[in-house]
């Protein structure tokens, strides 16, 4: 790349896969912006972890897959089959496997918790919220132009995964979670 600036976006439009130009606040661009932000937050999480940490490989794979996801989001459904980047078919399942392994080691959580506690946990909570925003934007785009279902489910699982990771990090450091309040359904008596 000779230079980073092209000046082609100076009038409020940007190019998408296939050559079409859309407004910079188009829902497709907004959705990809959220995914890009999530990828950056994951990079922060990785920078806070030692190079040999067990999560490094998983987080690297998620970042790689998010780049592929972004290429598909940037591609209108009418020409998506021309996208050379293949979506993995087990994105959600990989997240579920990671969550199952961590959840098996977690203490029961019957309450809402306040995000924070430690740098990695706090960044995982931030990643969770960005993933949820990306998911909302993807569903908005899906109403306008279909988004592959595996992308929608992947984004949903990512928000869950980062929640579990935040809790797991706190427990691994033997730090208490700050409770907000118990889940309402856990307060109900069996007769309700």
C-alpha positions as CSV (number, residue, x, y, z in Angstrom):
1,X,0.0,0.0,0.0
2,X,1.6,3.2,-1.1
3,X,-0.6,5.6,0.9
4,X,-3.5,5.1,3.3
5,X,-5.6,8.0,2.1
6,X,-7.5,7.8,-1.2
7,X,-9.8,10.9,-0.9
8,X,-12.6,8.8,-2.4
9,X,-14.6,9.0,0.8
10,X,-14.4,12.7,1.3
11,X,-18.0,13.2,0.1
12,X,-19.6,10.8,2.6
13,X,-19.6,7.6,0.6
14,X,-17.5,4.4,0.7
15,X,-17.0,1.4,-1.6
16,X,-18.3,-2.1,-0.8
17,X,-17.5,-5.4,-2.4
18,X,-18.7,-5.4,-6.0
19,X,-17.8,-1.7,-6.6
20,X,-21.0,-0.1,-5.4
21,X,-20.6,3.1,-3.3
22,X,-22.9,3.6,-0.3
23,X,-23.3,6.3,2.3
24,X,-20.8,6.0,5.2
25,X,-23.7,5.7,7.6
26,X,-25.4,2.9,5.5
27,X,-26.5,0.0,7.8
28,X,-24.0,-2.3,6.0
29,X,-21.2,0.1,6.9
30,X,-22.5,0.6,10.4
31,X,-22.7,-3.2,11.0
32,X,-19.1,-3.6,9.7
33,X,-18.0,-0.7,11.9
34,X,-19.3,-2.5,15.0
35,X,-17.6,-5.8,14.0
36,X,-14.3,-3.9,13.3
37,X,-14.6,-2.3,16.8
38,X,-15.1,-5.7,18.3
39,X,-12.0,-7.0,16.5
40,X,-10.0,-4.1,18.0
41,X,-11.3,-4.8,21.5
42,X,-10.3,-8.4,21.1
43,X,-6.8,-7.1,20.1
44,X,-6.7,-5.2,23.4
45,X,-7.7,-8.3,25.3
46,X,-4.9,-10.3,23.6
47,X,-2.4,-7.6,24.4
48,X,-3.3,-7.9,28.1
49,X,-2.7,-11.6,28.1
50,X,0.7,-13.3,28.2
51,X,1.7,-14.7,24.8
52,X,1.4,-18.3,26.1
53,X,-2.1,-17.8,27.6
54,X,-4.6,-20.5,26.7
55,X,-7.0,-17.9,25.1
56,X,-4.5,-16.5,22.6
57,X,-5.1,-19.1,19.9
58,X,-8.9,-18.9,20.3
59,X,-9.0,-15.1,20.2
60,X,-6.6,-15.1,17.2
61,X,-9.0,-17.4,15.4
62,X,-12.0,-15.2,16.3
63,X,-10.2,-12.1,15.0
64,X,-9.4,-14.0,11.7
65,X,-13.0,-15.2,11.3
66,X,-14.3,-11.7,12.0
67,X,-12.3,-10.4,9.1
68,X,-14.0,-13.0,6.9
69,X,-17.4,-12.1,8.4
70,X,-16.7,-8.4,7.6
71,X,-16.0,-9.3,3.9
72,X,-19.4,-11.0,3.7
73,X,-21.2,-8.2,5.4
74,X,-19.6,-5.8,2.9
75,X,-20.9,-7.9,0.0
76,X,-24.5,-7.6,-1.1
77,X,-26.4,-10.9,-1.0
78,X,-26.9,-10.8,-4.8
79,X,-23.2,-11.2,-5.4
80,X,-22.1,-13.0,-2.2
81,X,-21.3,-16.2,-4.0
82,X,-18.4,-14.3,-5.7
83,X,-16.8,-13.5,-2.3
84,X,-13.6,-15.5,-2.2
85,X,-13.5,-15.7,1.6
86,X,-15.2,-18.8,2.8
87,X,-17.2,-18.6,6.0
88,X,-16.5,-21.4,8.5
89,X,-19.5,-23.6,9.1
90,X,-18.9,-24.1,12.8
91,X,-18.4,-20.6,14.2
92,X,-21.1,-20.8,16.8
93,X,-20.2,-24.4,17.7
94,X,-16.6,-23.4,18.5
95,X,-17.9,-20.6,20.8
96,X,-20.2,-23.1,22.5
97,X,-17.4,-25.6,23.1
98,X,-15.2,-22.9,24.7
99,X,-18.1,-21.7,26.8
100,X,-19.0,-25.2,28.0
101,X,-15.4,-25.9,29.0
102,X,-15.2,-22.6,31.1
103,X,-18.7,-22.8,32.5
104,X,-18.0,-26.3,33.8
105,X,-15.4,-24.7,36.1
106,X,-17.5,-21.6,37.1
107,X,-19.4,-21.1,40.3
108,X,-23.1,-20.7,39.8
109,X,-24.2,-17.2,38.8
110,X,-27.7,-16.3,40.1
111,X,-27.3,-12.6,39.9
112,X,-26.5,-9.7,37.5
113,X,-22.9,-8.5,37.9
114,X,-21.4,-5.1,37.3
115,X,-18.8,-5.1,34.5
116,X,-15.2,-4.5,35.6
117,X,-13.1,-6.1,38.3
118,X,-9.8,-6.6,36.5
119,X,-8.5,-5.3,33.1
120,X,-9.1,-8.5,31.1
121,X,-12.5,-9.1,32.6
122,X,-13.5,-5.5,32.0
123,X,-12.3,-5.7,28.4
124,X,-14.2,-9.0,27.9
125,X,-17.4,-7.2,29.2
126,X,-16.7,-4.4,26.7
127,X,-16.3,-7.0,23.9
128,X,-19.6,-8.5,25.0
129,X,-21.4,-5.2,24.6
130,X,-19.8,-4.4,21.2
131,X,-20.7,-7.9,20.0
132,X,-24.3,-7.3,21.0
133,X,-24.4,-4.0,19.2
134,X,-22.9,-5.6,16.1
135,X,-25.6,-8.3,16.3
136,X,-28.3,-5.6,16.5
137,X,-26.9,-3.8,13.5
138,X,-26.7,-7.2,11.6
139,X,-30.3,-7.9,12.2
140,X,-31.2,-4.4,10.9
141,X,-29.1,-5.1,7.8
142,X,-30.8,-8.6,7.5
143,X,-34.2,-6.9,7.1
144,X,-32.8,-4.9,4.1
145,X,-30.5,-7.6,2.6
146,X,-30.1,-11.1,4.0
147,X,-27.1,-11.8,6.2
148,X,-25.9,-15.4,6.3
149,X,-27.4,-17.2,9.3
150,X,-24.0,-18.4,10.5
151,X,-22.9,-14.8,10.9
152,X,-26.0,-13.9,13.0
153,X,-25.6,-16.9,15.3
154,X,-21.8,-16.4,15.6
155,X,-22.3,-12.8,16.8
156,X,-24.9,-14.0,19.3
157,X,-22.5,-16.7,20.6
158,X,-19.6,-14.2,20.8
159,X,-21.5,-12.0,23.2
160,X,-22.2,-15.0,25.4
161,X,-18.6,-16.2,25.1
162,X,-17.2,-12.9,26.3
163,X,-19.5,-12.8,29.2
164,X,-18.3,-16.3,30.3
165,X,-14.7,-15.2,29.7
166,X,-15.2,-12.2,31.9
167,X,-16.5,-14.3,34.7
168,X,-13.9,-17.0,34.2
169,X,-11.0,-14.4,34.3
170,X,-12.4,-13.0,37.6
171,X,-12.6,-16.5,39.1
172,X,-9.1,-17.5,37.9
173,X,-7.8,-14.4,39.7
174,X,-9.8,-15.2,42.8
175,X,-11.5,-11.8,42.6
176,X,-15.1,-11.3,43.8
177,X,-17.7,-10.3,41.2
178,X,-19.6,-7.2,42.1
179,X,-23.3,-8.2,42.4
180,X,-26.1,-5.9,41.3
181,X,-29.2,-8.0,42.1
182,X,-30.5,-11.6,41.9
183,X,-32.2,-12.8,38.7
184,X,-35.9,-12.3,39.2
185,X,-36.7,-15.9,38.1
186,X,-34.5,-17.2,40.9
187,X,-36.5,-15.2,43.5
188,X,-39.8,-16.7,42.6
189,X,-41.2,-19.5,44.7
190,X,-42.2,-22.8,43.0
191,X,-45.9,-21.9,43.7
192,X,-45.7,-18.7,41.6
